[in-house]
Amino acid sequence: MSARRPQEGSGQEVRAAAARALVPVLNEQGSLAGLDEHSVIARDRGLLKELCFGTCRRLPRLEALAARLLKQPLKKRDRDVHALLLVGIYQLLYMRIPPHAAVGETAGAARLLKKEWATRVLNGCLRRLQREHAELEAEVDRDESARLSHPQWLLDALRKAWPEQWPDVVEANNQPGPMTLRVNQRLGDREAYLAKLMDLGIEARLCAHAPDGITLETPYDVSALPGFGDGLVSVQDEAAQLCATLLGPVLAPRPGAHVLDACAAPGGKTAHLLEQFDIALTALDSDNQRLARVDDTLTRLNLEARLVHADAAERDWWNGTLFDAILLDAPCSGTGVIRRHPDIKALRRPSDIKKLAKLQSALLDNLWGLLRPGGTLLYATCSVLPEENARQIDAFVERTQDARVTTPTDVAWGVASGHGRQLFSQQNSHDGFFYARLEKRPTQ
């Protein structure tokens, strides 16, 4: 008798889709950035995202449990089956899905991967976890990496860099980040928008540090937000919104100022600067596909900028006009936004940090020459590692005689770190970010 085929929209389909999406991450050949939520029917898209992102968020612990449940490791060609096992473990331990559904639908999903044999393996492993979860969890949790759901190299780095803050950073990384909005000042103010949300029964609160920010108590369909299609509001973390606050004293008194957003994609900070200031902005990015997202963002918000597809470490794109201000939101490890991109736990390696620090240094040196005397460069990363942040800026200031530090010290957010300020991910609040503001001394 042939196996019964699942109906469209079955629990097996969404779990098979999650396994397929996780395979590139497990093989270190791709990320969840390209997750195709439309690979499943509409009602299952939230579940698909939760299965993928949640599994990555708890990956070190899930991997340790999988190793104890399997009699022998699965072959590399069966990485999709391994992904299904991780998805099943995640459901049993971290979701409110009935255990019989978590086990049955996950095991059955192997048929959709054309691996009927794996249904028995998955069923056996997951049922054993049901029976012995207390003992198995206690066993794997003797290992710090499994217990805290972080790769050991990152735990060591965080502990060394931030001996007081690291436990809270790790705890925040293991929780989903809140959904935060940025109200377009050209079209309204956040108090009025907050009142509009409350009238619709959407619970929210004003951000403590970002003057345009509102944090929702629970995520909401962005397309259904009032005024989203008309550009009244955008999604942007509170820490990222501080970029415009830091550049305000430089740009507010200078209508028409020439500004460069050197690594602009996907365009959130580009748009925020244009919403707040009457400037001539050039948005630069080396990835043409990501630059198209900047264009989409500006189109929705009815804003204009000069978009340039080029490498910010080079000058072949530059027309020779010096900039009044430069935002360098530098490529980084993303260790401050792990809760939003949990696949970083699987994809990032210690060797990446040195490579990124070298690139950041090259970008700083190149862009400094494009800044007019008296102009300001704002350096930003979504990292919490000093090699990319405080040490990077300390070294730049030491080798750059005309650089003067103007990072504010009288602010209520973050902690002083070298010549900059470091923010850490906080539950129900902002992401981890680093900022340093530098002025180019005028020539005598």
C-alpha positions in Angstrom: 0.0 0.0 0.0 1.4 3.4 -0.9 2.0 6.0 1.8 -0.8 8.6 2.1 0.2 11.9 0.6 -0.3 14.9 2.9 -2.9 17.5 1.9 -1.8 20.9 0.9 -1.0 23.0 4.0 -0.4 20.0 6.2 2.0 20.2 9.1 4.4 18.0 7.3 4.8 20.5 4.4 5.8 23.4 6.7 8.3 21.2 8.6 9.8 19.9 5.3 10.1 23.5 4.1 11.9 24.5 7.3 14.3 21.6 6.9 15.1 22.7 3.4 15.7 26.3 4.5 18.0 25.2 7.3 20.2 22.9 5.2 22.3 25.8 3.7 22.8 27.2 7.2 23.9 23.9 8.6 26.3 23.5 5.6 27.6 27.0 6.2 26.7 27.9 2.6 23.7 30.3 3.1 21.7 32.2 5.6 18.0 32.7 6.6 18.1 36.1 4.9 16.6 34.5 1.8 13.9 32.5 3.6 11.1 32.1 1.2 8.0 32.4 3.4 5.8 31.9 0.3 7.0 28.3 0.0 4.1 27.4 2.3 0.5 28.6 2.4 -0.3 31.9 4.1 -1.4 30.5 7.4 1.8 28.5 7.9 4.3 31.4 7.2 4.5 32.4 10.8 5.2 28.9 11.8 7.8 28.4 9.1 9.7 31.5 10.3 9.5 30.4 14.0 10.7 26.9 13.2 13.7 28.2 11.2 14.7 31.2 13.4 13.9 29.4 16.7 16.0 26.3 15.6 19.0 28.6 14.8 18.5 30.5 18.0 18.9 27.3 20.1 21.2 25.5 17.6 24.2 24.6 19.9 21.8 23.0 22.4 19.7 21.3 19.8 22.9 19.9 18.1 24.1 18.5 21.5 20.8 16.8 22.0 20.7 15.4 18.5 24.1 13.9 19.0 22.8 11.9 21.9 19.6 10.8 20.3 21.2 9.5 17.1 22.9 6.1 17.3 25.3 7.4 14.7 25.6 10.7 12.8 23.6 11.1 9.6 25.5 11.3 6.4 26.1 14.7 4.9 23.7 14.0 2.0 21.0 13.6 4.7 21.5 17.0 6.2 17.8 17.7 5.5 16.9 14.8 7.8 19.2 16.1 10.4 17.5 19.5 10.1 14.2 17.9 10.6 15.4 16.3 13.8 16.6 19.7 15.1 13.2 21.2 14.2 11.5 18.4 16.0 13.6 18.9 19.2 12.9 22.6 19.1 9.2 22.0 18.9 9.2 19.6 21.8 11.3 21.8 24.1 10.5 25.4 23.1 7.0 25.5 21.5 3.5 24.9 22.6 2.7 22.5 19.8 1.1 19.3 21.2 3.9 16.6 21.4 2.0 14.1 19.3 1.8 16.7 16.4 5.5 17.7 16.8 6.6 14.1 16.6 4.2 12.8 14.0 4.2 15.7 11.6 8.0 16.1 11.8 8.7 12.4 11.2 6.1 12.3 8.4 7.8 15.3 6.7 10.7 13.0 5.8 8.4 11.5 3.1 8.2 14.9 1.4 12.0 14.9 1.3 11.8 11.5 -0.5 13.4 9.8 2.5 10.8 7.4 3.8 13.4 5.5 5.8 14.0 8.5 8.0 10.5 8.5 9.4 11.4 5.7 11.8 14.7 7.3 12.8 13.0 10.6 13.5 10.0 9.1 15.3 12.3 7.0 17.5 14.6 9.9 18.4 11.8 12.3 19.2 9.8 9.8 21.3 13.0 9.0 23.3 13.3 12.8 23.9 9.8 12.9 25.2 10.5 10.1 27.6 14.0 11.1 28.7 14.1 14.8 28.2 15.0 15.6 31.8 18.0 13.4 31.9 19.2 14.3 28.4 18.8 18.0 29.0 20.8 17.8 32.2 23.5 15.8 30.4 24.0 18.3 27.6 23.7 21.3 29.8 26.9 20.4 31.6 28.5 21.9 28.5 28.4 25.7 28.7 28.0 26.2 24.9 24.9 23.9 24.9 23.4 25.3 28.1 23.7 28.9 26.9 23.0 28.1 23.2 26.0 30.0 21.9 29.2 28.8 20.2 32.0 28.6 22.8 34.3 31.0 21.0 31.7 33.7 21.2 31.0 33.0 24.9 34.7 33.3 25.5 34.9 36.6 23.5 31.9 38.1 25.3 33.1 37.2 28.7 36.6 38.6 28.1 35.3 41.9 26.5 32.4 42.4 28.9 32.9 40.6 32.2 29.9 42.3 33.8 27.4 42.5 30.9 28.0 39.2 29.1 25.4 37.1 30.9 22.6 39.6 30.1 23.9 39.8 26.5 23.7 36.1 26.1 20.2 35.9 27.6 18.9 38.7 25.3 20.4 36.9 22.3 18.3 33.9 23.0 15.1 35.8 22.8 13.4 37.3 19.7 13.9 41.0 19.3 10.9 43.3 19.6 9.3 45.1 16.7 10.2 48.8 16.7 8.8 51.5 14.5 10.1 54.8 13.3 7.6 57.5 12.7 8.3 59.8 9.7 8.7 63.3 11.1 7.8 64.8 7.8 4.3 63.3 8.0 3.5 63.2 11.7 4.7 62.7 15.3 5.0 59.6 17.3 2.7 60.6 20.1 -0.2 61.0 17.6 0.8 57.7 15.9 0.9 55.9 19.3 -2.6 57.2 20.0 -3.7 55.8 16.6 -2.2 52.4 17.5 -4.0 52.4 20.8 -7.3 53.2 19.1 -6.8 50.1 17.0 -6.0 48.0 20.1 -2.3 47.6 19.2 -0.4 47.9 22.4 2.8 49.9 22.1 5.1 52.3 24.0 7.5 55.1 23.2 11.2 54.3 22.9 13.3 55.6 25.7 16.1 57.0 23.6 15.1 57.3 20.0 12.8 60.4 19.6 10.9 58.9 16.6 10.7 55.3 17.9 7.7 53.2 19.1 8.1 49.6 20.3 5.2 47.2 19.8 4.3 44.9 22.7 3.9 42.1 20.1 4.9 41.9 16.4 2.2 43.1 13.9 1.7 42.6 10.2 3.7 45.5 8.8 1.5 45.9 5.8 -1.5 46.4 8.1 0.1 49.2 10.1 -1.8 52.4 9.7 -0.1 54.6 7.1 2.7 52.2 6.3 2.0 52.2 2.6 1.9 56.0 2.6 5.3 56.3 4.3 4.1 57.4 7.7 6.0 54.7 9.5 8.9 52.2 9.0 10.3 49.3 10.9 13.7 50.1 12.5 15.3 49.1 15.8 15.8 51.8 18.4 19.6 51.6 18.4 19.7 52.0 14.6 17.6 55.2 14.9 20.2 56.8 17.1 22.3 57.4 14.0 20.1 60.4 13.0 20.2 61.7 16.5 24.0 61.7 16.5 24.2 63.4 13.2 21.5 66.0 14.1 23.9 68.6 15.5 25.9 68.4 12.3 23.1 68.4 9.7 20.3 70.4 11.2 21.9 73.8 10.7 23.2 72.9 7.2 20.4 72.7 4.6 21.7 71.2 1.4 24.7 69.5 3.1 26.4 66.8 1.1 26.1 63.5 3.0 27.4 60.0 2.2 25.8 56.8 3.5 28.8 54.6 2.6 27.3 51.1 3.2 23.7 52.1 2.8 21.7 48.9 2.2 19.0 48.1 3.0 18.3 51.8 3.5 16.8 52.3 6.9 19.4 54.9 8.1 19.4 56.5 4.6 15.7 57.1 4.8 15.8 58.3 8.4 18.4 61.0 7.6 16.3 62.1 4.6 13.1 62.3 6.7 14.8 64.5 9.3 17.2 66.7 7.3 17.1 68.7 4.0 20.3 67.2 2.6 21.8 66.0 -0.7 22.5 62.3 0.1 24.5 59.8 -1.8 23.7 56.2 -0.9 26.6 53.8 -1.7 26.6 50.0 -1.6 28.7 47.3 -3.2 25.8 44.9 -3.6 23.5 45.9 -6.4 20.6 43.7 -5.3 20.7 45.2 -1.8 21.0 48.7 -3.3 17.7 48.0 -5.1 16.1 47.6 -1.6 17.3 51.1 -0.8 15.5 52.3 -3.9 12.4 50.5 -2.8 12.5 52.0 0.6 13.0 55.5 -0.7 10.2 55.1 -3.2 7.7 54.0 -0.6 8.7 57.0 1.5 8.7 59.4 -1.4 12.3 60.4 -0.7 15.2 61.0 -3.1 18.9 60.2 -3.0 21.7 59.5 -5.4 22.2 55.7 -5.5 25.7 54.4 -6.4 26.8 50.8 -6.9 30.4 50.9 -5.8 32.9 49.7 -3.2 33.4 52.2 -0.4 37.0 51.1 0.0 37.7 52.5 -3.4 37.3 56.0 -5.0 36.6 55.2 -8.6 33.0 56.3 -8.1 33.8 59.6 -6.4 33.4 62.9 -8.4 35.8 64.8 -6.2 33.3 66.8 -4.1 34.0 66.5 -0.4 31.2 65.5 1.9 30.0 67.5 4.9 29.1 64.3 6.7 29.7 60.6 6.2 27.9 57.7 7.8 30.0 54.5 7.8 27.7 51.7 9.0 30.5 49.2 8.5 30.2 45.6 7.6 30.6 43.7 10.9 30.1 40.4 12.7 26.5 41.2 13.6 27.0 40.0 17.1 24.8 42.8 18.4 21.8 41.6 16.4 22.0 37.8 16.9 18.5 37.7 18.2 17.3 39.0 14.8 19.7 36.9 12.8 20.3 33.8 14.9 21.9 31.9 12.0 25.0 34.0 13.0 25.6 31.4 15.7 26.1 28.8 13.0 27.8 30.9 10.3 30.2 33.2 12.1 33.8 32.1 12.9 36.5 33.7 15.0 38.7 34.1 11.9 35.9 36.3 10.5 36.5 39.0 13.1 40.1 39.7 11.9 39.0 39.9 8.3 36.2 42.3 9.1 38.4 44.5 11.3 40.8 44.8 8.4 38.0 45.8 6.0 36.7 48.3 8.6 40.1 49.9 8.9 40.4 50.2 5.1 37.0 51.8 4.9 37.8 54.3 7.6 41.1 55.4 5.9 39.6 55.7 2.5 36.4 57.6 3.5 38.3 60.0 5.7 39.9 61.5 2.6 36.4 62.2 1.2 35.4 64.3 4.2 35.8 68.1 4.1 37.8 69.8 6.9 35.3 70.5 9.7 33.1 67.6 8.5 31.9 64.7 10.6 32.2 60.9 10.2 29.9 58.7 12.2 31.2 55.1 12.6 28.6 52.5 13.4 28.4 48.7 13.7 25.8 46.2 15.0 28.7 44.4 16.8 29.5 44.1 20.5 33.1 43.0 19.9 35.9 45.6 20.8 38.0 44.5 17.8 35.4 46.0 15.5 34.5 48.9 17.7 36.5 50.6 20.4 39.9 49.2 19.4 39.1 50.0 15.7 38.4 53.6 16.5 41.3 53.9 19.0 43.7 52.8 16.3 42.2 55.1 13.7 42.4 58.2 16.0 46.0 57.3 16.9 47.1 57.2 13.2 44.9 60.1 12.0 46.3 63.4 13.3 43.3 65.5 12.1 40.6 63.3 13.7 38.9 64.8 16.8 36.5 62.7 18.9 33.1 64.2 19.3 31.1 61.2 20.6 28.7 62.5 23.2 29.2 61.4 26.8 26.1 62.9 28.4 23.6 60.5 26.9 21.4 58.0 28.7 22.1 55.1 26.4 25.0 52.7 26.2 28.3 52.7 28.0 31.6 54.5 27.2 33.9 52.3 25.3 37.1 53.8 24.1 36.3 56.8 21.9 32.7 55.5 21.3 29.6 54.2 23.0 28.5 50.6 23.2 24.9 49.5 23.4 24.0 45.9 24.3 20.9 43.9 23.3 18.2 44.3 25.9 15.1 42.3 26.2 12.1 44.2 24.9 14.4 47.1 24.0 17.1 48.0 21.5 19.7 45.8 19.7 23.5 45.8 20.3 25.2 48.7 18.5 28.4 50.8 18.6 28.8 54.4 17.6 31.8 56.8 17.4 31.6 60.3 16.1 34.7 62.0 14.7 35.3 65.5 13.3 38.0 66.3 10.8 40.0 69.2 12.2 39.9 72.3 9.9 43.3 73.1 8.3 45.1 76.0 9.9 
